[in-house]
């Protein structure tokens, strides 16, 4: 079966991207679940993997998936790296996990990136903030025309001051990148001062500025975003009404610039091992 990224010659070069806060595989559908189901953030339960299997079936239709609120293998996840689990179940050959906060046996708070094409380079970043535990994954994909597409997956802090410093850090990373995507759980509305500053510094566009994603059962807040440089044409964008977490996933299909068909690292360029910042 042909990979979604292996387009025939002459076809339009498109990528389907998804960002999803999966809440460690926990399905919430009512506000009181934050109280009555809170123990599921600490202990294993039978329904976690069943719900993650539903997540796997959903995300299998995409080319690149960014995941927030994962676990890298602790008591609550039955010592399973949930990003690796979804990679296997959804058929993604390339998976990357960043542990943001390591509580040992009790929890390994993490984020994950799944992709069908191997990036040239993947870097793990520790985002600034007064309380450690926020991170980003940066993946660089080689394009057939010799250029690159840079994708940064984030899960930002709850506090405005910390978010501002984190977005300043991201802006410095991509300020001179002609083709870039920043996506994830920003924990802020597009009209927030810190997000406006990011847009002003980088020229990124939000094609879905009013798409509410939280809470999943009654979306009121616009927390999950996919921001793009203007050269990346959008052919489809939506928030998916799937009840698998307390967030709704946000997805977009983009057309790569010019003759920029994405290429697999093992076919075009040597892959650089992931590093920690």
Secondary structure as GFF3:
##gff-version 3
##sequence-region A 1 277
A	DSSP	beta_strand	14	21	.	.	.	ID=ss1
A	DSSP	three_ten_helix	23	25	.	.	.	ID=ss2
A	DSSP	alpha_helix	33	36	.	.	.	ID=ss3
A	DSSP	three_ten_helix	38	41	.	.	.	ID=ss4
A	DSSP	alpha_helix	47	59	.	.	.	ID=ss5
A	DSSP	beta_strand	64	71	.	.	.	ID=ss6
A	DSSP	three_ten_helix	75	77	.	.	.	ID=ss7
A	DSSP	alpha_helix	82	90	.	.	.	ID=ss8
A	DSSP	beta_strand	94	102	.	.	.	ID=ss9
A	DSSP	beta_strand	108	115	.	.	.	ID=ss10
A	DSSP	beta_strand	121	126	.	.	.	ID=ss11
A	DSSP	beta_strand	135	142	.	.	.	ID=ss12
A	DSSP	beta_strand	148	155	.	.	.	ID=ss13
A	DSSP	alpha_helix	160	174	.	.	.	ID=ss14
A	DSSP	beta_strand	180	185	.	.	.	ID=ss15
A	DSSP	alpha_helix	193	202	.	.	.	ID=ss16
A	DSSP	beta_strand	205	206	.	.	.	ID=ss17
A	DSSP	beta_strand	224	228	.	.	.	ID=ss18
A	DSSP	beta_strand	233	239	.	.	.	ID=ss19
A	DSSP	beta_strand	250	255	.	.	.	ID=ss20
A	DSSP	alpha_helix	265	268	.	.	.	ID=ss21
A	DSSP	beta_strand	272	276	.	.	.	ID=ss22
###
